[in-house]
Amino acid sequence: MPNVSGKPSISIVVPFHNEEPNVIEMYGRLHAVMEAVGRHHQFVFVDDGSTDLTHKLLKEVALIDPHVTVVKLRRNFGQTGALAAGFAHSTGDYVIAMDGDLQHDPAEIPAFLEKLEEGYDIVSGWRSHRIDNLLLRKIPSRCANWLMAKLSGVNIHDFGTTFKGYRGDLLRQLPLYGEMHRFIPAIASFYGASICEIPIQNKQRKHGESHYNISRTFRVFFDLMTIRFLLRYMSRPLHFFGRLGAINMGLGSAIALCLLIWKFVAGIDVIQQHGLLLVFAALLILVGLHLIALGLLGELQVWQYFNRSERRPYAISNVVDGLAYRKSGIAEVNP
């Protein structure tokens, strides 16, 4: 449907995985809120490989409401994959992402839109009063959020919640994989995005079981290391690998030099008495060389990434277009 109001359009992206009991109620509440907002809107519901009747219900909703787009994934790709698929099919100037388990209240969407209207690129929800299990959810979450804020340099309290608002043009430029949806504010900050957060309610799940388990904490930790590396060294990998390589080579060379001086000063048989230490020094030097080479290969990949459309495996001196040359000659003869 065309946007005749002149105001920015809105896409609501909701991933579902085995949320059969929540689909109809979630849609009903979203529909009521967006009708009250009175803006051109789109619902993008993503079925992330559900094995129950979630997809059937989503299709029925799409048949009665032209605002609904249903994206069915071939298997369960996880929350980040589902969100990425939803973002790719969104068309709104503003994009609101939220979970489909009714723990996020659609009535809070206008608060996100208000902040986006103020000019922020990302508005992040903050579960300031969580009602989750203390040992399994609250403490690990607070530790992880503190660590994420320190390592990413983005000072928000809650990276984990899906409930966020984005400017669509910025969002669709960001690569997502793994558990990276948690780090969209950190990735976006690298591109100069303005970020704020607003408090949201944290409601109990009414139906079904939570898909969260403690193993996700470890996956998030590894993705956090990836984000830290990307934010600091994405365009200069040699600064990371080269530094490690130089340290290894320096230590190895220092050990080898000490053994050499010891051999000539004390006259000892280095191979016989300190062969293991000599091998260790050689290994450090070799590892250092490999790390530097890895950094140079990374620099080459970065260079190709930023210049891939401009490079050609040849150099042209001149081009003669016969037709253009002939026309030029005719023009000279018949001015």
PAZAPA-4460 file (N, C-alpha, C; in steps of 0.05 Angstrom, whole numbers, plus 32768, in hexadecimal, padded with zeros to 4 digits):
% residues 335
    n_x    n_y    n_z   ca_x   ca_y   ca_z    c_x    c_y    c_z   seq   type   mol
   8011   7FE8   8000   8000   8000   8000   8011   8019   8000     1      M     A
   800B   802D   7FF1   801B   8045   7FF0   801A   8055   8009     2      P     A
   802F   8063   800E   8031   8074   8026   8027   8090   801E     3      N     A
   800E   8096   8025   8002   80B0   801D   8004   80C5   8033     4      V     A
   800D   80BD   804B   800E   80D0   8061   8026   80E3   805F     5      S     A
   803B   80DB   8050   8053   80EB   804F   8066   80E6   8066     6      G     A
   805D   80D7   807A   806E   80D1   8091   807E   80B8   808C     7      K     A
   8095   80B4   809A   80A4   809B   8095   8094   8082   809A     8      P     A
   8097   806F   8089   8089   8055   808C   8097   8044   80A1     9      S     A
   8088   8030   80AA   8092   8020   80C1   8090   8002   80BA    10      I     A
   80A5   7FF3   80BF   80A5   7FD6   80BC   80A9   7FCA   80D8    11      S     A
   8098   7FB6   80DE   809B   7FA8   80F8   80A4   7F8C   80F1    12      I     A
   80BC   7F85   80FA   80C8   7F6B   80F4   80C7   7F59   810C    13      V     A
   80BA   7F42   8109   80B7   7F2F   8120   80BE   7F13   8118    14      V     A
   80D4   7F08   8124   80DA   7EEB   811E   80CA   7ED9   8130    15      P     A
   80C1   7EC3   8125   80B2   7EAF   8135   80C0   7E93   8132    16      F     A
   80C2   7E85   8148   80CB   7E6A   8147   80BA   7E59   815A    17      H     A
   80A9   7E49   814F   8097   7E38   8160   8087   7E4A   8174    18      N     A
   807A   7E5E   8169   806B   7E71   817A   804D   7E6F   8173    19      E     A
   8044   7E57   816D   8028   7E53   8165   8014   7E60   8178    20      E     A
   8017   7E5D   8192   8002   7E69   81A4   8003   7E87   81A5    21      P     A
   8019   7E94   819A   801B   7EB1   819D   8016   7EC0   8183    22      N     A
   8014   7EB2   816D   8013   7EC0   8153   7FFB   7ED3   8151    23      V     A
   7FE3   7EC8   8156   7FCB   7ED8   8151   7FC9   7EF0   8165    24      I     A
   7FD0   7EEB   817E   7FCF   7F01   8191   7FE4   7F16   818B    25      E     A
   7FFC   7F0D   8182   8011   7F20   817B   8008   7F32   8164    26      M     A
   7FFD   7F25   8150   7FF3   7F35   8138   7FDD   7F48   8140    27      Y     A
   7FCA   7F3F   8150   7FB4   7F50   8159   7FBD   7F69   8167    28      G     A
   7FD0   7F65   8179   7FDA   7F7C   8189   7FEA   7F8F   8177    29      R     A
   7FFA   7F84   8165   800A   7F95   8152   7FF7   7FA5   8140    30      L     A
   7FE2   7F97   8136   7FD0   7FA4   8124   7FC1   7FBB   8132    31      H     A
   7FB9   7FB7   814B   7FAB   7FCC   815A   7FBD   7FE4   815E    32      A     A
   7FD6   7FDF   8165   7FE9   7FF5   816A   7FEE   8005   8151    33      V     A
   7FF3   7FF7   813B   7FFA   8006   8122   7FE1   8014   8117    34      M     A
   7FCA   8009   811B   7FB2   8018   8112   7FAF   8032   8123    35      E     A
   7FB6   8030   813C   7FB4   8049   814D   7FCA   805D   8145    36      A     A
   7FE1   8053   813D   7FF7   8065   8134   7FEF   8073   811B    37      V     A
   7FE0   8065   8109   7FD6   8072   80F1   7FEB   8078   80DC    38      G     A
   7FFF   8067   80DA   8015   806B   80C7   8016   8053   80B3    39      R     A
   8020   8058   809B   8024   8042   8089   8037   802E   8095    40      H     A
   802F   8015   8096   8040   8001   80A4   8040   7FE6   8095    41      H     A
   8053   7FD6   809D   8057   7FBB   8092   805F   7FA9   80A9    42      Q     A
   8053   7F91   80A9   805B   7F7C   80BC   806B   7F67   80AD    43      F     A
   8083   7F62   80B6   8094   7F4D   80AB   8097   7F37   80C0    44      V     A
   8088   7F21   80BC   8089   7F0B   80CF   809B   7EF5   80C3    45      F     A
   80AF   7EED   80D2   80C2   7ED9   80C8   80BF   7EBF   80D7    46      V     A
   80B8   7EAA   80C8   80B6   7E8F   80D4   80D2   7E82   80D3    47      D     A
   80DF   7E81   80EA   80FA   7E77   80EB   80FB   7E58   80EF    48      D     A
   80F1   7E4A   80DB   80F2   7E2D   80DB   80E0   7E20   80F0    49      G     A
   80C8   7E2B   80F5   80B6   7E20   8109   80AD   7E04   8101    50      S     A
   80A8   7DF3   8115   809E   7DD8   8110   8081   7DD4   8119    51      T     A
   8075   7DEA   8123   8059   7DE8   812C   8048   7DF7   8116    52      D     A
   8031   7E02   811E   801F   7E0F   810B   8025   7E2D   8108    53      L     A
   803C   7E36   8111   8042   7E53   810F   8040   7E5D   80F2    54      T     A
   804B   7E4F   80DF   804B   7E59   80C4   802E   7E59   80B9    55      H     A
   801F   7E45   80BF   8003   7E44   80B5   7FF3   7E5C   80BF    56      K     A
   7FF7   7E63   80D9   7FE9   7E7A   80E4   7FF2   7E94   80D8    57      L     A
   800C   7E96   80D3   8017   7EAE   80C7   800C   7EB2   80AA    58      L     A
   800A   7E9C   809B   7FFF   7E9E   8080   7FE2   7EA7   8081    59      K     A
   7FD3   7E9D   8094   7FB7   7EA5   8097   7FB4   7EC3   809D    60      E     A
   7FC6   7ECD   80AE   7FC7   7EEA   80B4   7FCD   7EFA   809B    61      V     A
   7FE1   7EF0   808B   7FE9   7EFF   8073   7FD2   7F00   805E    62      A     A
   7FC1   7EEB   805E   7FAB   7EEA   804B   7F95   7EFF   8051    63      L     A
   7F93   7F07   806A   7F7E   7F1A   8072   7F88   7F37   8075    64      I     A
   7FA3   7F3A   8076   7FAE   7F55   807A   7FC4   7F5A   8066    65      D     A
   7FC0   7F6C   8053   7FD5   7F72   803F   7FEE   7F7F   8049    66      P     A
   7FED   7F88   8062   8005   7F94   806F   8019   7F7E   8077    67      H     A
   8011   7F65   8077   8022   7F4F   8082   8032   7F42   806C    68      V     A
   804C   7F3F   8071   805E   7F2F   8061   8069   7F19   8072    69      T     A
   8066   7F00   8068   8070   7EE9   8077   8088   7EDD   8069    70      V     A
   809E   7EDA   8077   80B7   7ECF   806C   80BC   7EB4   807A    71      V     A
   80BC   7E9F   806B   80C1   7E84   8077   80DD   7E7B   8071    72      K     A
   80ED   7E75   8085   8108   7E6B   8082   8107   7E4D   807F    73      L     A
   811A   7E42   8070   811A   7E25   806B   8120   7E15   8084    74      R     A
   812E   7E20   8097   8134   7E13   80B0   8138   7E28   80C5    75      R     A
   813D   7E1F   80DE   8142   7E32   80F4   815E   7E3E   80F2    76      N     A
   8160   7E57   80EA   817A   7E64   80E6   8181   7E74   80FF    77      F     A
   8170   7E76   8113   8176   7E86   812B   816B   7EA2   8128    78      G     A
   816C   7EB0   813E   815F   7ECA   813F   816C   7EDF   812D    79      Q     A
   8187   7EDE   812B   8194   7EF1   811A   818D   7EED   80FD    80      T     A
   818D   7ED3   80F4   8186   7ECD   80D9   8169   7ED5   80D2    81      G     A
   8157   7ED0   80E5   813B   7ED7   80E1   8138   7EF5   80DF    82      A     A
   8145   7F04   80F0   8144   7F21   80EF   8150   7F2C   80D6    83      L     A
   8166   7F20   80CD   8173   7F29   80B4   8160   7F25   809D    84      A     A
   8152   7F0F   809C   813E   7F0A   8087   8127   7F1E   8088    85      A     A
   811E   7F24   80A0   8109   7F37   80A4   8111   7F53   809B    86      G     A
   812A   7F5B   80A3   8134   7F75   809B   8136   7F78   807D    87      F     A
   813F   7F62   8070   8142   7F62   8053   8128   7F66   8045    88      A     A
   8112   7F5D   8051   80F7   7F5F   8044   80E7   7F77   804F    89      H     A
   80F4   7F87   8060   80E6   7F9F   806A   80EA   7FB6   8057    90      S     A
   80D6   7FC7   8055   80D7   7FDE   8043   80D4   7FF9   8052    91      T     A
   80CF   7FF8   806C   80C9   8010   807B   80E1   8023   807F    92      G     A
   80DB   803C   8082   80EF   8050   8089   80F9   804A   80A5    93      D     A
   80E7   8042   80B7   80EE   8039   80D2   80E8   801B   80D4    94      Y     A
   80F9   800D   80E2   80F5   7FF0   80E6   80F5   7FEB   8104    95      V     A
   80E0   7FDE   810E   80DF   7FD5   812A   80E1   7FB7   812B    96      I     A
   80F4   7FAD   813A   80F8   7F90   813D   80F0   7F88   8159    97      A     A
   80E2   7F72   815C   80D9   7F68   8176   80D4   7F4A   8175    98      M     A
   80D3   7F3D   818C   80CF   7F20   818E   80B1   7F1A   818A    99      D     A
   80AC   7F01   8182   8091   7EF9   817E   8085   7EE9   8195   100      G     A
   8091   7EEA   81AD   8087   7EDA   81C3   8076   7EEA   81D7   101      D     A
   806F   7F03   81D0   805F   7F15   81E0   806D   7F20   81F9   102      L     A
   8087   7F1B   81FB   8096   7F27   8211   809C   7F45   820B   103      Q     A
   809A   7F4D   81F2   809C   7F69   81EA   8080   7F73   81E5   104      H     A
   807A   7F8A   81F0   805F   7F96   81EE   805D   7FA8   81D6   105      D     A
   804D   7FA1   81C2   8049   7FB3   81AA   8041   7FCF   81B2   106      P     A
   8034   7FD3   81C9   802B   7FED   81D0   8042   8001   81D4   107      A     A
   805A   7FF6   81D6   8072   8008   81DA   807E   8011   81C0   108      E     A
   8074   8008   81A9   807F   800F   818F   807E   802E   818B   109      I     A
   8069   803C   8192   8069   8059   818F   8080   8067   819C   110      P     A
   8089   805D   81B3   80A0   8069   81C1   80BA   8067   81B0   111      A     A
   80BD   8050   81A3   80D4   804D   8191   80D2   8060   8179   112      F     A
   80BA   8062   816E   80B6   8074   8157   80BC   8091   815F   113      L     A
   80B4   8099   8177   80B9   80B4   8180   80D6   80BB   8180   114      E     A
   80E7   80A8   818A   8104   80AC   818B   8110   80AD   816F   115      K     A
   8106   809B   815E   8110   809B   8142   8109   80B6   8134   116      L     A
   80F1   80C1   813B   80E9   80DA   812F   80FC   80F1   8139   117      E     A
   8107   80ED   8151   8119   8102   815C   8134   8102   814D   118      E     A
   8139   80ED   813D   8152   80ED   812D   8165   80D7   8134   119      G     A
   815F   80C6   8148   8171   80B0   814E   8170   809B   8138   120      Y     A
   8187   808E   8134   8188   8078   8120   8180   805E   812B   121      D     A
   8186   8059   8145   817E   8040   8152   8173   8047   816D   122      I     A
   815C   803A   8174   8150   803D   818E   814F   8021   819A   123      V     A
   815D   801D   81B0   815F   8002   81BC   814E   8000   81D5   124      S     A
   8140   7FEA   81D7   8130   7FE5   81F0   8142   7FDE   8207   125      G     A
   813A   7FE5   821F   8149   7FDF   8237   8136   7FD2   824B   126      W     A
   813B   7FB9   8250   812B   7FAB   8265   8136   7FB2   8280   127      R     A
   812E   7FC9   828A   8139   7FD3   82A3   8131   7FC3   82BB   128      S     A
   811A   7FB6   82BA   8110   7FA5   82D0   810A   7F89   82C5   129      H     A
   811E   7F78   82C5   811A   7F5D   82BA   810D   7F4B   82CE   130      R     A
   80FD   7F39   82C4   80EF   7F26   82D5   80F9   7F09   82D0   131      I     A
   8110   7F07   82C4   811B   7EEC   82BE   8129   7EE0   82D6   132      D     A
   8131   7EC7   82D2   8140   7EB8   82E7   815A   7EC7   82EE   133      N     A
   815F   7ECA   8308   8176   7ED9   8310   8191   7ECD   8307   134      L     A
   8195   7EB3   830C   81AE   7EA6   8306   81B2   7EA0   82E9   135      L     A
   819D   7E97   82DB   81A0   7E8F   82BF   819C   7EA5   82AB   136      L     A
   818F   7EBB   82B3   818A   7ED0   829F   8194   7EEB   82A8   137      R     A
   818D   7EF4   82C0   8193   7F0F   82C8   81B1   7F14   82CB   138      K     A
   81BE   7F03   82DB   81DB   7F08   82E0   81EC   7F04   82C7   139      I     A
   81E8   7EEE   82B7   81F7   7EEC   829E   81F2   7F03   828B   140      P     A
   81D8   7F0C   828A   81D1   7F22   8278   81DF   7F3C   8280   141      S     A
   81DF   7F42   829A   81EC   7F5B   82A3   820A   7F5B   829E   142      R     A
   8216   7F44   82A3   8233   7F42   829E   8239   7F45   8280   143      C     A
   8229   7F38   826F   822D   7F39   8252   8228   7F55   8248   144      A     A
   8213   7F63   8252   820D   7F7E   8248   8223   7F91   8251   145      N     A
   822E   7F8E   8269   8244   7F9F   8272   825C   7F9B   8261   146      W     A
   8262   7F82   825B   827A   7F7C   824A   8276   7F86   822E   147      L     A
   825E   7F83   8223   8258   7F8D   8208   825C   7FAB   8206   148      M     A
   8251   7FB9   821A   8253   7FD6   821A   8270   7FDF   821C   149      A     A
   8280   7FD2   822C   829C   7FDA   822E   82AC   7FD4   8215   150      K     A
   82A8   7FBD   8209   82B7   7FB5   81F2   82AE   7FC3   81D8   151      L     A
   8294   7FC9   81D6   828A   7FD6   81BE   828B   7FF4   81BF   152      S     A
   828C   7FFF   81D8   828C   801C   81DA   8270   8028   81D8   153      G     A
   825C   8018   81D7   8240   8022   81D5   8233   8020   81F1   154      V     A
   822C   8036   81FC   8224   8037   8218   8206   8033   821A   155      N     A
   81FC   801A   8216   81E0   8013   821B   81E0   7FFC   822F   156      I     A
   81C9   7FF8   823C   81C7   7FE4   8251   81BE   7FC9   8248   157      H     A
   81B1   7FC7   8231   81A4   7FAE   822A   81A9   7FA8   820C   158      D     A
   81BE   7F98   8206   81C3   7F90   81EB   81B2   7F79   81E2   159      F     A
   81A8   7F69   81F5   819C   7F50   81EF   8180   7F51   81E4   160      G     A
   8171   7F65   81EA   8155   7F66   81E1   8153   7F6B   81C3   161      T     A
   813F   7F5E   81B7   813A   7F61   819B   812A   7F7B   8196   162      T     A
   811C   7F85   81AA   810A   7F9B   81A7   811A   7FB5   81A2   163      F     A
   811D   7FBC   8188   812C   7FD4   8181   811F   7FE1   8169   164      K     A
   8125   7FFB   8166   811B   800A   814E   8133   8013   813E   165      G     A
   8131   8013   8124   8147   801A   8113   813D   802C   80FC   166      Y     A
   8150   803B   80F1   814B   8048   80D7   8151   8033   80C2   167      R     A
   813E   802F   80B0   8140   8019   809D   8158   801B   808B   168      G     A
   815F   8033   8081   8176   8035   806F   8190   802D   807C   169      D     A
   8193   8033   8095   81AB   802B   80A4   81AB   800D   80A9   170      L     A
   8195   8003   80B2   8193   7FE7   80BA   8199   7FD4   80A3   171      L     A
   8190   7FDA   808B   8193   7FC7   8075   81B0   7FC7   806A   172      R     A
   81C2   7FD8   8075   81DE   7FD7   806D   81EF   7FC6   8080   173      Q     A
   81E3   7FBD   8096   81F3   7FAF   80AA   81F3   7F91   80A5   174      L     A
   820A   7F84   80A5   820C   7F67   80A2   8205   7F59   80BC   175      P     A
   81F4   7F44   80BB   81ED   7F35   80D3   81F1   7F17   80D0   176      L     A
   81FD   7F0B   80E4   8200   7EEE   80E5   8206   7EE6   8101   177      Y     A
   8207   7ECC   8107   820C   7EC3   8122   81F7   7ECD   8135   178      G     A
   8200   7EDA   814B   81EE   7EE7   815E   81F0   7F05   815C   179      E     A
   81F6   7F0F   8144   81FE   7F2B   8140   81E7   7F3F   8144   180      M     A
   81CE   7F35   8145   81B8   7F48   8148   81BB   7F57   8163   181      H     A
   81C8   7F4B   8176   81CC   7F58   8190   81DF   7F70   818D   182      R     A
   81F0   7F6F   8179   8205   7F83   8177   8200   7F97   8161   183      F     A
   81E7   7F98   8157   81E1   7FAC   8143   81E8   7FC9   814C   184      I     A
   81E2   7FD1   8165   81EB   7FEC   816D   8209   7FEF   816C   185      P     A
   8218   7FDB   8173   8236   7FDD   8172   823F   7FDF   8155   186      A     A
   8234   7FCF   8143   823C   7FCF   8127   8234   7FEB   811B   187      I     A
   821B   7FF4   8121   8212   800D   8116   8222   8025   8121   188      A     A
   822B   8023   813A   823B   8039   8144   8255   803D   8135   189      S     A
   825F   8027   8129   8277   8028   8118   8272   803A   8100   190      F     A
   8259   803B   80F7   8252   804C   80E0   8248   8067   80E8   191      Y     A
   824A   806D   8102   8242   8088   810C   8225   808B   8113   192      G     A
   8217   8075   8118   81FA   8076   811E   81F6   8082   813A   193      A     A
   81E0   8091   813D   81D9   809C   8157   81C6   8088   8165   194      S     A
   81CB   8083   817F   81BD   806D   818D   81B2   8077   81A7   195      I     A
   819A   806F   81AE   818F   8075   81C9   8180   805C   81D2   196      C     A
   8177   805C   81EB   8168   8045   81F5   8150   8050   8205   197      E     A
   813B   8040   8206   8124   8047   8215   811C   802F   8226   198      I     A
   8111   8033   823E   8109   801C   824F   80F0   800E   8243   199      P     A
   80F0   7FF4   8244   80DA   7FE4   823B   80D2   7FD0   8250   200      I     A
   80B9   7FC6   824E   80B0   7FB2   8261   80BC   7F96   8259   201      Q     A
   80BF   7F86   826D   80C9   7F6B   8269   80B3   7F58   8274   202      N     A
   80A2   7F4E   8263   808B   7F3E   826B   8091   7F20   826B   203      K     A
   8082   7F12   827B   8085   7EF5   827C   8079   7EE9   8262   204      Q     A
   8086   7ED4   8259   807B   7EC5   8242   8061   7EB8   8249   205      R     A
   804C   7EBD   8239   8031   7EB2   823F   802E   7E96   8236   206      K     A
   8039   7E8F   821E   8036   7E75   8213   8051   7E6A   8209   207      H     A
   8054   7E50   8208   806C   7E44   81FE   8084   7E46   8210   208      G     A
   809B   7E3D   8206   80B3   7E3C   8216   80C8   7E4E   820A   209      E     A
   80D9   7E59   821B   80EF   7E6A   8212   8103   7E5A   8202   210      S     A
   810D   7E67   81EC   8122   7E5A   81DC   813E   7E61   81E6   211      H     A
   8140   7E70   81FC   815A   7E78   8206   8165   7E61   8216   212      Y     A
   8180   7E5C   8214   818E   7E4A   8225   81AA   7E55   822A   213      N     A
   81B7   7E4B   823E   81D0   7E56   8247   81E6   7E54   8232   214      I     A
   81E3   7E40   8220   81F8   7E3D   820B   81F9   7E56   81F9   215      S     A
   81E3   7E65   81F7   81E4   7E7D   81E6   81F8   7E91   81F1   216      R     A
   81FC   7E91   820B   820F   7EA4   8217   822B   7EA0   820B   217      T     A
   8233   7E87   8206   824E   7E83   81FB   824F   7E8C   81DE   218      F     A
   8239   7E87   81CF   8239   7E91   81B3   823B   7EAF   81B2   219      R     A
   822C   7EBC   81C4   822D   7ED9   81C5   8249   7EE3   81CC   220      V     A
   8257   7ED5   81DE   8272   7EDD   81E6   8285   7EDC   81CE   221      F     A
   8283   7EC8   81BD   8295   7EC6   81A6   828D   7EDB   8192   222      F     A
   8273   7EE1   818E   826B   7EF6   817C   8274   7F11   8186   223      D     A
   8275   7F14   81A1   827F   7F2D   81AC   829C   7F32   81A5   224      L     A
   82AC   7F1C   81A6   82C8   7F1E   819E   82CA   7F26   8181   225      M     A
   82B9   7F1B   8170   82B8   7F21   8154   82B2   7F3F   8150   226      T     A
   829E   7F49   815E   8297   7F65   815B   82AD   7F77   8164   227      I     A
   82BA   7F70   817A   82D1   7F80   8184   82E7   7F81   816F   228      R     A
   82ED   7F6B   8162   8301   7F6A   814E   82F9   7F7A   8135   229      F     A
   82DF   7F77   812D   82D6   7F85   8115   82D6   7FA3   8119   230      L     A
   82CD   7FAC   8130   82CB   7FC9   8135   82E7   7FD6   8136   231      L     A
   82FB   7FC8   813F   8315   7FD4   8142   8328   7FCE   812A   232      R     A
   8325   7FB7   811D   8338   7FAF   8109   832C   7FA7   80EE   233      Y     A
   8313   7FAD   80E9   8306   7FA4   80D1   8315   7FAF   80B8   234      M     A
   831E   7FC8   80B9   832B   7FD4   80A2   8349   7FD4   80A5   235      S     A
   8354   7FC8   80BA   8371   7FC7   80BE   837A   7FAE   80CD   236      R     A
   8375   7F97   80C2   837B   7F7E   80D0   8399   7F7A   80D6   237      P     A
   83AB   7F87   80C5   83C7   7F84   80CB   83CF   7F90   80E5   238      L     A
   83C0   7FA4   80EF   83C6   7FB0   8109   83C2   7F9C   811F   239      H     A
   83B0   7F89   811C   83AB   7F75   8130   83BF   7F5D   812D   240      F     A
   83BF   7F51   8115   83D0   7F39   8111   83ED   7F41   8110   241      F     A
   83F3   7F59   8105   840F   7F62   8103   841A   7F67   811F   242      G     A
   840A   7F72   8131   8413   7F77   814C   841A   7F5D   815A   243      R     A
   8408   7F49   8158   840D   7F2F   8164   8426   7F22   8158   244      L     A
   8428   7F25   813D   843F   7F19   812F   8459   7F26   8138   245      G     A
   8459   7F40   813B   8471   7F4E   8143   8479   7F46   8160   246      A     A
   8465   7F43   8171   846B   7F3A   818D   8478   7F1E   818D   247      I     A
   846C   7F0C   817D   8477   7EF1   817C   8493   7EF1   8170   248      N     A
   8497   7EFF   815B   84B2   7F00   814E   84C6   7F0E   8160   249      M     A
   84BD   7F22   816F   84D0   7F30   8181   84D8   7F1D   8198   250      G     A
   84C5   7F0F   81A4   84CC   7EFC   81B9   84DE   7EE6   81AF   251      L     A
   84D7   7EDA   8198   84E8   7EC5   818C   8504   7ECE   8186   252      G     A
   8506   7EE6   817A   8520   7EF1   8173   8531   7EF7   818C   253      S     A
   8524   7F01   81A1   8532   7F07   81BA   853D   7EED   81C6   254      A     A
   852D   7ED8   81C6   8536   7EBF   81D2   854D   7EB4   81C1   255      I     A
   854A   7EB5   81A7   8560   7EAA   8195   8579   7EBB   8199   256      A     A
   8577   7ED5   819C   858F   7EE6   819F   859D   7EE0   81BA   257      L     A
   858C   7EDC   81CF   8598   7ED5   81E9   85A7   7EBB   81E8   258      C     A
   859B   7EA7   81DA   85A9   7E8D   81D8   85C3   7E90   81C7   259      L     A
   85C2   7EA1   81B3   85DA   7EA5   81A2   85F0   7EB2   81B2   260      L     A
   85E9   7EC7   81C2   85FD   7ED4   81D2   8608   7EC1   81E7   261      I     A
   85F6   7EB2   81F3   85FE   7E9E   8207   8612   7E8A   81FC   262      W     A
   860D   7E82   81E3   861E   7E6E   81D6   863A   7E79   81D3   263      K     A
   863D   7E92   81C9   8657   7E9D   81C4   8665   7EA6   81DE   264      F     A
   8656   7EAF   81F2   8662   7EB9   820A   8669   7EA2   821D   265      V     A
   8657   7E90   8221   865B   7E79   8234   8665   7E60   8226   266      A     A
   8663   7E60   820B   866D   7E49   81FC   865C   7E30   8201   267      G     A
   8642   7E33   8206   8632   7E1B   820B   8627   7E10   81F1   268      I     A
   861E   7DF7   81F2   8612   7DEB   81DA   85F4   7DF0   81DC   269      D     A
   85EB   7E04   81CD   85CF   7E0C   81CE   85BC   7DF5   81C6   270      V     A
   85C3   7DE7   81B1   85B2   7DD1   81A8   85AF   7DBC   81BD   271      I     A
   85C5   7DB5   81CA   85C5   7DA0   81DE   85B6   7DA8   81F8   272      Q     A
   85BC   7DC0   8201   85B2   7DC8   821B   8598   7DD7   821A   273      Q     A
   8593   7DE6   8204   857B   7DF7   8203   856D   7DF4   81E8   274      H     A
   856D   7DDB   81DE   8560   7DD6   81C4   8543   7DDC   81C4   275      G     A
   8535   7DD5   81DA   8518   7DDB   81DB   8512   7DF9   81DB   276      L     A
   8522   7E08   81E8   851F   7E25   81E9   8524   7E31   81CD   277      L     A
   8538   7E26   81BF   853E   7E2F   81A4   8527   7E29   8191   278      L     A
   851B   7E11   8194   8504   7E0A   8183   84ED   7E1D   8189   279      V     A
   84E9   7E23   81A3   84D3   7E35   81AB   84D7   7E51   819E   280      F     A
   84F0   7E5B   819E   84F6   7E75   8191   84F0   7E74   8174   281      A     A
   84F8   7E5E   8166   84F3   7E5C   814A   84D5   7E5B   8144   282      A     A
   84C7   7E4D   8156   84AA   7E4B   8153   849C   7E67   8156   283      L     A
   84A5   7E76   8169   849B   7E91   816D   849F   7EA2   8154   284      L     A
   84B7   7EA1   8149   84BD   7EB1   8131   84AB   7EA8   811A   285      I     A
   84A8   7E8D   8117   8498   7E83   8101   847A   7E8B   8104   286      L     A
   8470   7E89   811D   8454   7E91   8122   8451   7EAF   811C   287      V     A
   8465   7EBF   8124   8464   7EDB   811F   8462   7EE2   8101   288      G     A
   8472   7ED3   80F1   8472   7ED7   80D4   8456   7ED0   80C9   289      L     A
   844B   7EBA   80D3   8431   7EB2   80C9   841B   7EC6   80D0   290      H     A
   841D   7ED2   80E8   8409   7EE6   80F0   840B   7EFF   80DF   291      L     A
   8423   7F07   80D9   8427   7F1F   80C8   841C   7F19   80AC   292      I     A
   8422   7F01   80A2   8418   7EFA   8088   83F9   7EF9   8088   293      A     A
   83ED   7EEF   809E   83D0   7EEF   80A0   83C5   7F0B   80A0   294      L     A
   83D3   7F1D   80AE   83CA   7F39   80AE   83CC   7F46   8092   295      G     A
   83E1   7F3F   8084   83E4   7F4A   8068   83CE   7F3F   8056   296      L     A
   83C7   7F26   8059   83B1   7F1A   804A   8397   7F28   8051   297      L     A
   8393   7F2E   806B   837B   7F3C   8073   837A   7F58   8067   298      G     A
   8391   7F66   8066   8392   7F80   8059   838A   7F7E   803C   299      E     A
   8394   7F69   802F   838D   7F65   8012   8370   7F61   800F   300      L     A
   8363   7F52   8021   8346   7F4D   801F   8337   7F68   8023   301      Q     A
   8340   7F78   8036   8333   7F92   803B   8336   7FA3   8022   302      V     A
   834D   7FA4   8017   8352   7FB4   7FFF   8340   7FAB   7FE8   303      W     A
   833E   7F91   7FE4   832D   7F87   7FCF   830F   7F8D   7FD4   304      Q     A
   8307   7F8C   7FEE   82EC   7F92   7FF5   82E4   7FAF   7FEE   305      Y     A
   82F5   7FC2   7FF4   82EF   7FDE   7FEF   82F5   7FE7   7FD3   306      F     A
   8303   7FD7   7FC3   830A   7FDF   7FA8   8302   7FCA   7F93   307      N     A
   82F0   7FB8   7F9A   82EA   7FA2   7F88   82DD   7FAB   7F6E   308      R     A
   82CE   7FC1   7F6E   82C1   7FCB   7F56   82D2   7FDC   7F44   309      S     A
   82EA   7FE3   7F4E   82FB   7FF6   7F3F   8313   7FE8   7F33   310      E     A
   8319   7FD0   7F3B   8331   7FC3   7F31   832C   7FB1   7F19   311      R     A
   833E   7FB2   7F06   833D   7FA1   7EEE   8358   7F94   7EEA   312      R     A
   8359   7F7B   7EDF   8373   7F6E   7EDB   8381   7F76   7EC2   313      P     A
   837D   7F90   7EBA   838B   7F9A   7EA2   838C   7FB9   7EA4   314      Y     A
   839B   7FC5   7E93   839D   7FE2   7E91   839A   7FEB   7E74   315      A     A
   8388   7FFE   7E6F   8382   8006   7E54   8391   8020   7E4D   316      I     A
   839E   8020   7E35   83AC   8038   7E2C   8399   8049   7E1C   317      S     A
   8389   803D   7E0A   8378   804C   7DF9   8362   803A   7DED   318      N     A
   834B   8045   7DE6   8335   8037   7DDA   832C   8046   7DC2   319      V     A
   832B   8038   7DAB   8321   8045   7D92   8306   8038   7D8C   320      V     A
   82F1   8047   7D8D   82D6   803D   7D86   82D2   8044   7D68   321      D     A
   82D0   8030   7D57   82CE   8034   7D3A   82B7   8045   7D33   322      G     A
   82A0   8040   7D3F   8288   804F   7D38   828B   806C   7D40   323      L     A
   8295   8071   7D58   8298   808C   7D61   82AE   809B   7D51   324      A     A
   82C3   808C   7D4A   82D8   8098   7D3A   82CE   80A0   7D1E   325      Y     A
   82BD   808E   7D13   82B2   8093   7CF8   82A0   80AC   7CF9   326      R     A
   828F   80AD   7D0D   827E   80C4   7D10   828D   80DE   7D13   327      K     A
   82A3   80DC   7D23   82B4   80F3   7D27   82C0   80FC   7D0D   328      S     A
   82C9   80E9   7CFC   82D5   80F0   7CE2   82C1   80FD   7CD0   329      G     A
   82A8   80F2   7CD0   8293   80FE   7CBF   828D   811A   7CC7   330      I     A
   828D   811E   7CE1   8287   8139   7CEC   829D   814D   7CE4   331      A     A
   82B6   8143   7CE2   82CB   8155   7CDA   82CA   815C   7CBC   332      E     A
   82C1   8149   7CAC   82BF   814D   7C8F   82A7   815F   7C88   333      V     A
   8291   815B   7C96   8278   816A   7C92   8272   817A   7CAA   334      N     A
   827F   8190   7CAE   8279   81A0   7CC6   825E   81AD   7CC3   335      P     A
***
